[in-house]
């Protein structure tokens, strides 16, 4: 049995479990808390922070290969383990330009991938510097930002945060505010031998920089799909990447794709694949890092809608009544991550509703949607 170590024990590792069982893969999880979602499905657990390199050395002793559920790692420390023969997929050299948003944008610019205009924060960000860059603008944390945390939209000079809180050069970058038509995302995967597959392009709908919904439809123009597939294949090939990657983009009014962020792991925008694709993103990740042939990313339904179930209050509650109601929706698949506490914006679960097409019996054989 192949043994895969996973750094991180949240819902992304938890959702690997069904595929791991089918592929006869043991999951060994490194995570800080015994209540973290993936502990309940792990074959073995190393209870330690994800950036604890000594714990990762223990994880390596129990695993054939190590992959990642999040990016909150000590990369220099992990390189010492890699030098000793520990196998990481994606390789640490592929992660190196992706963990810091400045490095990520610089890498994309270097290989010719279009991104929003960006610039360095020089010293303390002042109104003069911001005026020179232009308003509106976005101030982004270079490391460890997620789900809207570490992102500040600056529409007016009065939106500047206090000096010392979010305006020091080593931690932040500036980015132009893109008046996009919509936001798109794509999951892509690459195997050890260079085989690549791309999943359908989806529309993501954000509220306060947190993804609320993912729409999987056939309405994205072929030219836009071609742009995103080309970008995905270029990025994965340039990095010699092994595993699954989430690619988040803006689509402008003139139908140009601008890459916003890369996630070197399975991603929220690909959760629909559990119920709407031949091979889920989680199975694909395990296939890639274990040297197995990649599976088909094709849709098995006409489309799907994935809705994140976000906390709206600070509470300890399992929301059983609400979950029961959601589970009764036609063609719905509910995933509850088993987190012990809710807080505003925290991802507690998701629900995917499959969209089926069927032909009517009318004379003109119109196609209708039943959800």
N, C-alpha and C positions, 0 to 999 in steps of 0.2 A: 504494500500500500504506500503510495506517495504521501509525504508529509510536508504540508505547506505551512510555514510560519506566517502569521499576519500581525504586523505592527499596527495596533489599534483595535478596539473591541466594541465599536459603536454599531449602528444599524447596517452600515455597509458590509462589515464582516459578518453580521448576523444573517444577512440575506444571501451569503455564499453557501449556507448550510445545505439546502436541497440539492444544489448542483454538486457539491462535494460528496454527498452520499451517493448520487448516481454514478459519479466518476470514481468512486472508491478512493477518495482523497481524505486524509485526516487533517483537521485544522487545529493548529496550535496557536493560541491567541496571546499576545502581550497587551495588557490593558491595566489601568490603575485600580479599578474598582470591581469588587465581586458582583455588584449590581449592574455592570455594564451589559448591554444587550447580548453581545456575542458570547459571554461567559456561559450562557445557558445551552449553547449549541456546540461549544468547543470540545474537542477530544482531550485537550490538555490546555491549561492556562498558566501563564506566567504573570502574576499580579505585580505590576510595576508601571511607572509612567512610561509613555511611549518614547521619550527622549532618554531613557535610562539605558546607556550602552552596555553596561554590565548585564542587565536583564536580557538585552538582545543577544549577547553572547550565549546566555543560557538557552534562549529561544533557538539559536542556531544549532546547538548541540542536539536539539530534539527534532530538527527540521531538515529536509532536503534542500529547500529553497525558501527564501523569505520575500514576501511582498508587502504592500502598504495599503492601509485603509485611510490614512490621513498624512498630512505633510508636516506635522509638528515634531520633527525628528532632529536629532543631533547629527547632521551630515558629516562633519569632520570626524566625530567618534565612530560612525559607521564605516568610514573609509578605512579605519584601522582594522576592523573586522574583515572587510572585503580583501584587504591585503593579505590576510591570513587564510583566505580561501573561501570565506562565506559568500554564497551566491545570493545576490539581490536582483529581483526583477520587478520593476524597471531597474537597470543598472544605476549606480549612484552617479555615474557620468551623465546619464540622461536626466536625472533629477536636478543636477547642479544648476543649470540655467533656468529652472522653473520655479524654485521655491521662493525666490525674491522677485517681486513684481517688476522691479527695475531691470533685473537680469533677464526676466522673461520677455519683457517688451524689447529689450536690446537684442536678444536672440532672434525674435520674430522679425525685427527690422533688418537684421543682418542677413537673414535668408530670403528676404523679399516678401514677407507676408504682411498685408496691409493691416494696420492697427490705428486706433485713435492717436492723434498727436500727443506726445507726452514730454515731460521735462523734469529735471531734478529740482528738488527743493534746496536752495542755497542758504545754508545757515538757518536762521529763523525766518520763516515765511512772513513777509511784510506786504502791506498793501501795494507798495511800489513794485515788488516782484510779481505780485499777482496781476497787477495792471499790465505789466509787460507781457505776461503769458496770455492774458485775455480772460474775460468772464462771459458766460458761466464756465466753471471748471470743476473738476473732481479731485479731491485730495484723498489719496489711498494709502493705507498702511502697506509697506513693502513686504512684511512677513505676517503670517498668522491671522490674517483677516478672513472672515467667512460669514455667510448669511447676513450681509449688510454691516457687520461689525468691522470697523476700520475703514469705512467709506463715508466721506462727507461731501455733499454737493454744495458748492459755493456759487450762489447766484448773485450775491452782493458782497461788498467788502465787509459789511457788518456780520457776515456769516463766518468770518475768520475765527477759529477757536483761539483761546488764550495761548500765548507763547509758553512752551514747556509742556503743554498737554498733547498737542498734535501738530507741531510745526518744526520739528527738528530734522535736519537733512538726512541723517542716517536711517530714519525710519519711514519716510514718506516720499511719495512722488505726486506730481501734478499730471492731470490728464484732461484733454479737452472734453467738454460735455457734448455728446453726439446726439443731435435731434433725430433719432432713428425712427424708421417706420415700424419695426418690430424687433424683438430679440429672438435669435435662433440658436440652436445647439445641435451638436452631433456627437455621438459616441463613435470612436474608432479603435481598432485593435490591430496589433502587430505581433507575430509569433517570433520564436527564437530564430527560425530560418528565413524570416523576412516576409512571410505571407501576411497580407493586410486585408481587412474587411472594414466597411463603414456601415453604420446604422442609418436609418432614415433621418432626414433633417426634421427637427421638431421646433415648434414655436414655444418659447417660455414666456410666461407672464409674471412679472415681478411687482411686488408692492413693498415700498420701503427697502429696496434692494434685497428682498427675500423672495424666492420663487414660490408662487402660489399655485400655479397650474402649468402643466405641460400638455400641449395639443399635438397629437400625432395625426396628420391628415395628408392627403395627396395634393394639397393646394399650393405647395411651394413650387415656384417656377423652375423648370428644368435648368435654366441658366444659373440660377442661384444654387441649386443642388450641385451642379458641376463645379462652381467656384468652391463650395465647402469641401467637396470630396478631394479636389485638387490640393487645397490647403492642408487638409488632414493628412493626406499621403506624403506631402512634402515634409511636414513637421515630424511625423513618425520616422521617416527615412533618415532625415538629417540627424535625429537624436539616436539612431539605432535603437529605438524604443522597443521594449517588450512588455506587453500588457495592454490594458484598456486605458484610454484617455478621453476625458470630456473636453469638448471645445465649444466655448460660448462666444457668440458673435452678435454684432449689431448689423442690421440690414438698413441701409440708408434709402432715402427716397429715390435716388438714382440707381438702386438695385446693386449697390456695391456692398460686399461683405467685409466688415472690419472685425478682426479677432479681438475680443475683450479679455478673456482669461482662458488659461489652460489648467485643467485639473488632472494630475498624473495618477489616476485611479478610477474606480467606478464612481458614478456621479448621479446626483439627484435627477438630472434631466434624462437619465436612462432607465429609471425605475420601471417605466411602462413596459420595458422589454421582458420583464418577468412573465407577463400575461399576453403580450401582443407579438412576440417574435419567436422564431424557431429556437434561437439560442439567446438566453438572457445575457446581459452584460456581466453578470456575476459568474456564470458558467464560462463565458469567454475569457475572463480574467484568469480563472484557474487553468483553462486549456492553454492559454498563452504561456504562463509561467512554468507549467509542467512539461512543455514541449509536445503537447498534443496538437493534432490538426485543429484549426479554428472551425467553429460551427457557423452555420448560415445565420446572418443577421436579418433575414427577410421577415416581413410582417406575415402573421397568420390570420389577421383580421384586417378589415378595411382601414382601421385606425383605432385610436384610443384617446382617452383623456385621463391624465393623472393629476390628482389634487393632493397637495401636502396638507396634513392635519397639524396645524400649528397651535402651540399654546397661546392662550389669550389672557392668562391670569397666573399669579404665583400660587400654586396649590399642589397638594399631593392627592391625586385622583386618577382612577383608571377610566373614567368616562364610559362606563359599561353601557349605559342606556343609549348614548349617542353612537357608540360603535355598533350596537345591535341594529339601529336604524340604518346606518350606512351599509351594513352587510346584507340588508334586504333589498337594496337597489338591484334592478335587473342587470345582469352581466357585470356585476361589481366584484372586485377582489380587494379585500381590506387587509392591510398590514399594520399591525400595532407593535411598536418597537419595545414595549415593556419597560420604558423609562419610569423611574419612581417619582419624579417630580416634574411638574409643568411650570413654565415661565413664559412670558410673552415672546412669541416668535420662535420658540424652541420646536424642532421637528419631533413630533410624538408618533407619527405614523403617516401612511398615505393610502389613498384608495384609487384604484385604476378601474375605469369603466370601458369595456371593449365596445367598439362600434362595428356592427355587422351590416353588410350590404345584402339585399335580396331583391330579386326582380319581381315587380308587381305583375298581376295578371291582366293588366290593361293592354289595349291594343298596341300602344307605342312602346311597351316594355320599359317604362321609365324605371330608373334606379332610385330607391328611397333608402333613408337611413333609419335604422331601428337601434336605439341605445338602451 
